[in-house]
Amino acid sequence: MCGIAGRFGPGADQVVREMVGVLAHRGPDDEYVVSGKSFSIGARRLSILDLPGGRQPVSNERETVWAAQNGEIYNFPDLREKLLERGHLLRTHCDTEVLPHLYEEHGEAFPKEIDGMFAVALWDADKQVGFLARDRMGKKPLYYCLHDGALYFASEIKSLLRIPGFERRLNLDALHQFLSLKHVPHPLSIFKGIQMLPPAHILKYRAGQEPVVRRYWNLDFAGASASADMAEEDITERLLVLLRQGVQRRLLSDVPIGFFLSGGIDSSLSTVLAAELSTTKIKTFTLTYSSDSTTEGKEEDRRWARWVAERYGTEHHEETIQVANFPDNLRRILGAFDEP
């Protein structure tokens, strides 16, 4: 998990540095801010790929396009190869570096080329235009706020609260939605004036104009009818092929791989496929409960998690949750949430 924050348009670079500093818990390995005429982009990094050379934001060869992301681009090896064939110069083996070059090749359609989970900020200095983009399922958060003629953005709302002069006001529409749905749906946030970029959307900013937000991808069920005549065994095998592909892509890492293993079917299946595909032993982590801090039946979670870990030879770790720990942890828990 990394964190990004920044500004498109006029403003003080020091504000962005403070915004990035608020995200230290998202990226303990590095902090870097790049500023220029009418923009400032910063990132806190949790190193996953190219540990020594993957500092971001990163640029194209001329340093006219800068990009930073929170996430991981699973198809970056293929993208990198294609970009090199097209004559682009890439200096690192970090997935973020493909972003400015993808933009040079595809313009504002660049998110369509990415297979991954991502929240991206990109600035084109030649055209004086900025872009925010979010992955198709919205796995990585990205919030933004218009203030004093500039567009500020960040991975978490708490960064945007550092903007000088921003007034913290409750968004009553968001509160209504929360009380109805138990969450605040995009593009709303609990703060008036702060919005969340929806999944599968890109935002385009140009000074003096209203930001343009549009969808770049739609879920397509056109091929679903092809499975109607398939036997159940064939459907099962096809599903496993797709799941293996998905897990394989997510094993791309220069650091050890870990899985949260609850003992349920979904996390167990992901763990099993990873253990079969990985060339190294994977780590598994399970949250368990002390006997006086749980409900009847939860012990089954621990039992099945251990069964999977033992059968597939993972390096297994368990963390016990107790009610007595809750008062000390409450403030830390609240600090991790920017909304109800």
N, C-alpha and C positions, 0 to 999 in steps of 0.2 A: 504494500500500500504506500503510495506516494501522495503528495499534496501539491497543487499548483494554485497560484494566485497572480493577479496582475491588473493592468489597466490599459485600455485603448482610449486615446484621446489625451487632453491636457490634464496635468496634475503633478503632484510631488512624488518623486521616486522613493523617498523615505517612507511614505505611506505603504507602498507595495512591500518594502522590506519588512515593515512591521506586520503586514498581513501574512507574509510568508513565515515569519517567525512564530505566529500563532499555530501554524501547522506542524511544528517540530515533532509532535507525537506520531504524525503520519510518515515521516521520513527522517530517521535518526542518523543516516549515513552522510548526508551532504545538504548544503543550502547554497543556492546560486541565483542571482538576479541579473538579468540583462535589460538595459534601458537604452532608449534612443529617442529620436524625435517622435513625440506623440505616442509612445508606448513604453511599457515596462512589464516584463514577464519573469516570474520567479518560480522556483520549485524546491520542495523538500524531497529528498530521494531516499527510498528504501532500495538498496542495490540488489538486482536480480540477475541482470545480464550485463556483461562487460563491466565487471566491478571497478577496475581502475580507470576505464575510459568512457564511462557512460554518463558523465555529468550532463545535466540539462538545465536550461534550454539549450538547444542545438540549432545550427543554421545551415544554410546552403553554402556553396563555395564563396560567394560574394558577400555573405553576411547581410543579405537583403531580405531573407525570409527566416524568421525565428519561430521555433515551436517547442512546446513542452506538453507533457501528458502525465496523467495519473492512470496507470493501467498496464496492459501488456498486449503487444501485437503478435498474435500467434503465427501469422504467415509472413513475418518479416524476413526470414531467410530467402523465401522465394521473391519477395518484393525487392530485397537488396540485390539479388542476382540480376533481376530485370533492369534495375536502375543502373547498375554498373555496365550492363550491356548497352544501355542508352547513352553512356558517356558521362554519367554523374560520378563525382568523386566523393566517396564515403570514407571517413577517417577512422571510424570506430566499428564495433560489432554490437552496438546498442540498438534496440528496436526503435527508439525515439528518433534516431537520425534519418530514418526513411521518410518521416513526415514532411519536412520542407521540400524534399525532392519529389515526393508524390504530388505535392501541391503544384510544383513547377510543371509536372506532366499532365495533371488532370484538372487543375484549377480548383474551384470550390466543390467539385464532385469527388475530391480526394477521399472522403470518408467511405465511399462505396467500395474502395479497393482494400479496405482494412478488415481482416478477420481477427477480432479480439474484443477485449473489454477496455474501454478507454473514455477519458474525458480530456479533450485536446484544446489547447489555445495556440493560435497561429497568427503571426503578424507579417504582412507584406509591406515592406518599407517603400518600395517603388510606387505602389498603387495607394499607399496610405489606407489600407483596409485590414480589418482584423476578423478572425473567425473563431467561433467556439463550436465544438462538435462533441456529440455524446454517442456511445455505442448503442446498438440496436435494441438491447434489452434494458438499458439503463442501469447496468451493474455499477458504474462509477458515477458519483454525484458531481454536479456542476451548477453553481448558483451565480447569478449576476444581478447588477444594480446600476441604474443610470443615475449619475450624480454630478452636478456642476459641469455638464457638457461632456462627461467621460463615461465610459462603460467599465465598471469594475467587475471582476469575476474571481471565484475561489471555489475550492473543493468543499469548504464548509462555511456555513453562515457566519460563524464567529469571526472569521477573517474580515468579512464585509462590515462588521460592526466597528472596525477600526477606522473606517472612512471618516475624516473630520467633518463634522456638521451633520452626519447621518442621524436622523431622529428615530428612535426605536418606538414604533407604533404597532399595535396589534392589528393584524389583518382579520377583520370580523368574518369575512367570507371564508377564509381558511379555517377559522375557529369553528364555524358552522359545519364545514366539511369534516373536520377532525371529530367532532362530537357525533357525526353520523357514520363515518367510515373507519374511525380509530386511527386515521393517518391523514396527513395533509397531501392531497393529490397535486401532481404537477399541472400547470406551471406555477401554482401558488406556493408561497411559504408562509409561515406564521407571522412574518414581519411584512408590513406594508412597504412596498418599494423594492422588495427582494423577490426574485423569481428563480425557479428551477428550470433549466433547459430540459425539455422532455426527451425521453429516449428516442433514438433514430432521427434526431433533428440537428440542424446546423444553424448557427446564428451568424449573420454578416453585419459588421459594424463599419460605418463610414462617418467621419466627423460631420456634424450638422444635419444628419439624417436619422430617422428612427431606425433602430436595428430591425433587420428582416430575419424572421425565424421561419424556417420551412422544414418539412419532413424530407429526408433523403432516401428512406427505405420503408417498404410496406411488407408485412407478412403475406406470403402468397401460398394459398392452398391448392393451386392449380394442379399440382402433381399428386394430390392426395387420393384422387379417384383411381390411380394406377394400382393401389394396394387393395382395392375392394375385392379383386378376384384372386388374391394371393392366399396360399394356405397359411395357417397360423404359424407353422414351423418356419416358413420362409420369412414371414413378417418378423418373427423373433430373431432370426439370424441377421436380417437386414438391420434391425434395431441395434444389435450388438456390434455390428460393423461400424455403424455411425457413432455409437458410444465410444468404441475403441479409438476412432479417429479423433473425437473430441478430447478424450483423456490424453492421448498421445501429444496433441498440440500443447496441452497445458503442462506437460512435463519439461518443456524447454526452459532451462534455468542453469545458472552458474553457481547456485547455492542449493543446499539440501531441500528436498520436497517434503511438505507436511500436509496431512489430511485431518480434518475434523471428523472423527468417527463416532457417530451417535449410537450405533447398533441398529439403526433402521435400514430399510432396504436401499434407499438412494445412496446414502453415504457409504454403506457397505459395498455396493456394486462399484461405485467409483474407486474405492480403495482397492478392491480385488483387481480391477482392470489395470490400475496404476502399478500394483505389485507385480502383475504379469508382464507389463510393458517396460517397466523401469530397469535400467542396467545397474542401479544401486538400490540399497535398502531404503524404503520410504519410512517416514516417521508418522505415527498416528497419535492423535490427542483426543481424549474423551473427558467430558465433564461428568462427574458423578456426584452423588448427594450422600451426606451422612444420614444415618437411620432416623434421626429426629428432625430432619430438614427436608423431607420428601413425602410423597404420597405412595400409596400401595401400588406395586407393579413397576415402579421406576427401576428397581434392581435388575429387571430384564435388560434394560439398556446396557448396563455395565457387562452383564453376562455375554450378550451377543457381540458387543464390541471386542471383548477379550477373545471370544471364539474366532472372529475374523482375524484379529491381530496375530494370534498364535498359529492359525492355519496358514496364513500367508507371510509369516515371518517378518512382520513390521517391527520397527523400534517403537514400542508402545509406551505412552505416558498418560497418567490419569491425574486429574485435579479435582479435589473434593470441595464441594460447595456446602457451607454451613450457614444457618440463619444468623449465628453469632457474628459472622464476618460482615453482615449487611450494613450496619450503621457506619462502619469505617469506610466501606466502599461506596456508599450512597453518593457522596459528593463527587467522587471520580466518575461514577456512572452518569450523573447528571451533566458533568462536564463534557462527556462524549456525545451528548445529544444537543442539537441546536433547536429542536422543535419538540412539541409534546410527544 
